[in-house]
Amino acid sequence: MSKVNMENQHNIPQQSPSTLNPKHIVILGGGFAGIGVLKKLQKEFDNDASVDITLVDKGNFLLFTPMLPEIVSGMIETRHIVTPVRSFCKKAKFFEADVDLIDLKNREVNLKHSIGKQPKYPQQQPPKQQQQSDYLHKHTLKYDYLVLALGSENNFFGNSDVEENAFTLKTINDGIVLRNHLIKILEQANLEQDNHDLRKRLLTFVVVGGGFSGVETVGAVNDFVRQTITQYYKNIYMSDVRVILVSATDQILEQIDEELGKFALEKLKENGVEFIMNSKVKGASKDKAILDNDTEIPCYSLIWTAGVTQNKLIAELECEHDKGHRIVTNEYLEVKNYEDVVYALGDCASIPDPHTGKSYPPTAQHAIRQADVAAKNIILSIKANKMKKGMGIVDENNMVRTTKKKFDYKTKGMMAQIGKRTGVAILFGKLKLHGFIAWWLWRSYYLANLPTVKKKLKVMGDWTLDLFFKPDVSQVQ
Ligand SMILES: Cc1cc2nc3c(=O)[nH]c(=O)nc-3n(C[C@H](O)[C@H](O)[C@H](O)COP(=O)(O)OP(=O)(O)OC[C@H]3O[C@@H](n4cnc5c(N)ncnc54)[C@H](O)[C@@H]3O)c2cc1C
């Protein structure tokens, strides 16, 4: 834990003035899972002073990740795919803070947040310890129910060279940084008329990972680079451009379907994407990627989308984990040994799928459905406990258990955009679509799922304008 002045440590009062002992539900994470739980709980306990709800996230907005690749291509404006968490908090409190420690035994969570202007590490010398404490404040939250929905983070499989040199696409900041980088690279290549090797190196873009993120990202990067060159960079020859996808297996989009994966691969090839299959990137530096067969790809743009893992906080939590460090839950989304108190869902949870015997995949689609179940179980538990108090029922767990809801969900469909108004989709496990219709379906589905009407209109506006105007190549944060 970072050192702080003890006077900066606070206990946040939990009692609402209207009741002596309200139940306190703390939700950690304001992503698809956390916000889903929050909405359902608020609806139920809107006017109920016996329940307090608090949500904590290190950022103050919900990011609509399926549209993140379109931030890179500039198709959608940055703010249009983020929604302030506060706009969901009708009853709940929201704290923007880093979750620093979760103490399951004592039912408390430690938060930390900075104060004032942030020190600019690593450009500036870090302030001395004493000064550093001035930047951080810590707080403790006590809970009766805890919802763990802290998502996942990029997995570099311990490869620090790759971690240092690759771009990623997980946060809105990643999207902005990558987009600006691509534009910068085009400006640089535009100047390097006499140095052919350098120009080619600048114009080589390598995306690692043949899953959803990798395929959608490579499609977006390929479209953006080629369209922008055609529109603005008359000095750059398209023949110098290489957009490469590196996949660890002999397929892409394995989660969707073999046939659809093949279609996506063929379409992306037609659009100019190269594929290096059955290969892994084992190293990288500022100006190259190194494959596991020691082939070097000269490039300044390596984009890593090759998997997720858990952060230290989740991985080291005192409970059962799966091989990927996700928290193991039962079918009610309760964390083992903390049943009826601690729930885990979304990307940070390993939830058993009764249909496959494996755990459910980490997707927004699942996180949203899991949120419904976790919220429902908390509601049932609170109601059951209230009833028991009145009825004097002693055997708490048995009664709660009989009414709880299991998470049992069959994926309705999977869809991916692959660039140039083309998509691939499999619906209800059988219906396979590809081409324009799948792309249109992708857009309609995700547009409908954006959290607010305002954001839906903004994104619709962006898509419409894109039909009539050239891409914007301003490098603005
Ligand atoms: C580029 C991209 C495209 C995707 N496309 C799709 C798609 O098309 N369809 C689909 O179903 N899924 C898609 N996904 C996957 C989907 O985004 C995740 O499965 C989903 O976001 C998981 O929801 P979650 O709530 O578990 O985690 P998240 O949405 O990641 O939310 C976790 C939250 O926890 C917060 N947090 C983490 N650690 C801390 C801490 N220590 N302190 C405070 N706050 C913390 C984070 O700030 C974040 O807000 C995509 C993902 C990416 C990256």
The ligand as an SDF file (V2000), in Angstrom:
LIG
                    3D

 53 58  0  0  0  0  0  0  0  0999 V2000
  -11.8830   -3.1350  -27.9320 C   0  0  0  0  0  0  0  0  0  0  0  0
  -12.9090   -4.0100  -27.2730 C   0  0  0  0  0  0  0  0  0  0  0  0
  -14.0500   -4.4020  -27.9680 C   0  0  0  0  0  0  0  0  0  0  0  0
  -15.0080   -5.2070  -27.3650 C   0  0  0  0  0  0  0  0  0  0  0  0
  -16.1130   -5.5680  -28.0790 N   0  0  0  0  0  0  0  0  0  0  0  0
  -17.0730   -6.3110  -27.4870 C   0  0  0  0  0  0  0  0  0  0  0  0
  -18.2570   -6.6510  -28.2030 C   0  0  0  0  0  0  0  0  0  0  0  0
  -18.4220   -6.2730  -29.3640 O   0  0  0  0  0  0  0  0  0  0  0  0
  -19.2080   -7.3910  -27.5560 N   0  0  0  0  0  0  0  0  0  0  0  0
  -19.0480   -7.8130  -26.2560 C   0  0  0  0  0  0  0  0  0  0  0  0
  -19.9520   -8.4730  -25.7200 O   0  0  0  0  0  0  0  0  0  0  0  0
  -17.9240   -7.5280  -25.5640 N   0  0  0  0  0  0  0  0  0  0  0  0
  -16.9400   -6.7890  -26.1450 C   0  0  0  0  0  0  0  0  0  0  0  0
  -15.8010   -6.4740  -25.4350 N   0  0  0  0  0  0  0  0  0  0  0  0
  -15.6180   -7.0390  -24.0780 C   0  0  0  0  0  0  0  0  0  0  0  0
  -16.3240   -6.1740  -23.0370 C   0  0  0  0  0  0  0  0  0  0  0  0
  -15.8680   -4.8490  -23.1050 O   0  0  0  0  0  0  0  0  0  0  0  0
  -16.0570   -6.7070  -21.6370 C   0  0  0  0  0  0  0  0  0  0  0  0
  -16.3710   -8.0600  -21.5740 O   0  0  0  0  0  0  0  0  0  0  0  0
  -16.8990   -5.9290  -20.6300 C   0  0  0  0  0  0  0  0  0  0  0  0
  -16.4940   -4.5860  -20.6110 O   0  0  0  0  0  0  0  0  0  0  0  0
  -16.7860   -6.5350  -19.2340 C   0  0  0  0  0  0  0  0  0  0  0  0
  -17.5420   -5.7450  -18.3480 O   0  0  0  0  0  0  0  0  0  0  0  0
  -17.0470   -5.5710  -16.8390 P   0  0  0  0  0  0  0  0  0  0  0  0
  -18.0380   -4.6650  -16.1810 O   0  0  0  0  0  0  0  0  0  0  0  0
  -16.7470   -6.8760  -16.2460 O   0  0  0  0  0  0  0  0  0  0  0  0
  -15.6340   -4.8250  -16.9640 O   0  0  0  0  0  0  0  0  0  0  0  0
  -15.3210   -3.3750  -17.4770 P   0  0  0  0  0  0  0  0  0  0  0  0
  -16.3400   -2.9090  -18.4330 O   0  0  0  0  0  0  0  0  0  0  0  0
  -13.9060   -3.4190  -17.9080 O   0  0  0  0  0  0  0  0  0  0  0  0
  -15.4440   -2.4770  -16.1520 O   0  0  0  0  0  0  0  0  0  0  0  0
  -14.5550   -2.6190  -15.0860 C   0  0  0  0  0  0  0  0  0  0  0  0
  -14.4900   -1.2920  -14.3630 C   0  0  0  0  0  0  0  0  0  0  0  0
  -13.7040   -1.4460  -13.1900 O   0  0  0  0  0  0  0  0  0  0  0  0
  -12.8920   -0.3030  -13.0160 C   0  0  0  0  0  0  0  0  0  0  0  0
  -11.7290   -0.6680  -12.2200 N   0  0  0  0  0  0  0  0  0  0  0  0
  -10.8260   -1.6470  -12.4740 C   0  0  0  0  0  0  0  0  0  0  0  0
   -9.9080   -1.6980  -11.4920 N   0  0  0  0  0  0  0  0  0  0  0  0
  -10.2340   -0.7390  -10.6120 C   0  0  0  0  0  0  0  0  0  0  0  0
   -9.6810   -0.2910   -9.3710 C   0  0  0  0  0  0  0  0  0  0  0  0
   -8.5960   -0.8710   -8.8330 N   0  0  0  0  0  0  0  0  0  0  0  0
  -10.2660    0.7350   -8.7380 N   0  0  0  0  0  0  0  0  0  0  0  0
  -11.3670    1.3370   -9.2440 C   0  0  0  0  0  0  0  0  0  0  0  0
  -11.9530    0.9590  -10.3980 N   0  0  0  0  0  0  0  0  0  0  0  0
  -11.3940   -0.0590  -11.0630 C   0  0  0  0  0  0  0  0  0  0  0  0
  -12.5440    0.1380  -14.4330 C   0  0  0  0  0  0  0  0  0  0  0  0
  -12.2220    1.5180  -14.4560 O   0  0  0  0  0  0  0  0  0  0  0  0
  -13.8280   -0.1960  -15.1960 C   0  0  0  0  0  0  0  0  0  0  0  0
  -14.6760    0.9200  -15.2890 O   0  0  0  0  0  0  0  0  0  0  0  0
  -14.8180   -5.6510  -26.0240 C   0  0  0  0  0  0  0  0  0  0  0  0
  -13.6850   -5.2570  -25.3170 C   0  0  0  0  0  0  0  0  0  0  0  0
  -12.7370   -4.4360  -25.9250 C   0  0  0  0  0  0  0  0  0  0  0  0
  -11.5250   -4.0100  -25.1340 C   0  0  0  0  0  0  0  0  0  0  0  0
  1  2  1  0
  2  3  1  0
  2 52  2  0
  3  4  2  0
  4  5  1  0
  4 50  1  0
  5  6  2  0
  6  7  1  0
  6 13  1  0
  7  8  2  0
  7  9  1  0
  9 10  1  0
 10 11  2  0
 10 12  1  0
 12 13  2  0
 13 14  1  0
 14 15  1  0
 14 50  1  0
 15 16  1  0
 16 17  1  0
 16 18  1  0
 18 19  1  0
 18 20  1  0
 20 21  1  0
 20 22  1  0
 22 23  1  0
 23 24  1  0
 24 25  2  0
 24 26  1  0
 24 27  1  0
 27 28  1  0
 28 29  2  0
 28 30  1  0
 28 31  1  0
 31 32  1  0
 32 33  1  0
 33 34  1  0
 33 48  1  0
 34 35  1  0
 35 36  1  0
 35 46  1  0
 36 37  1  0
 36 45  1  0
 37 38  2  0
 38 39  1  0
 39 40  1  0
 39 45  2  0
 40 41  1  0
 40 42  2  0
 42 43  1  0
 43 44  2  0
 44 45  1  0
 46 47  1  0
 46 48  1  0
 48 49  1  0
 50 51  2  0
 51 52  1  0
 52 53  1  0
M  END
$$$$
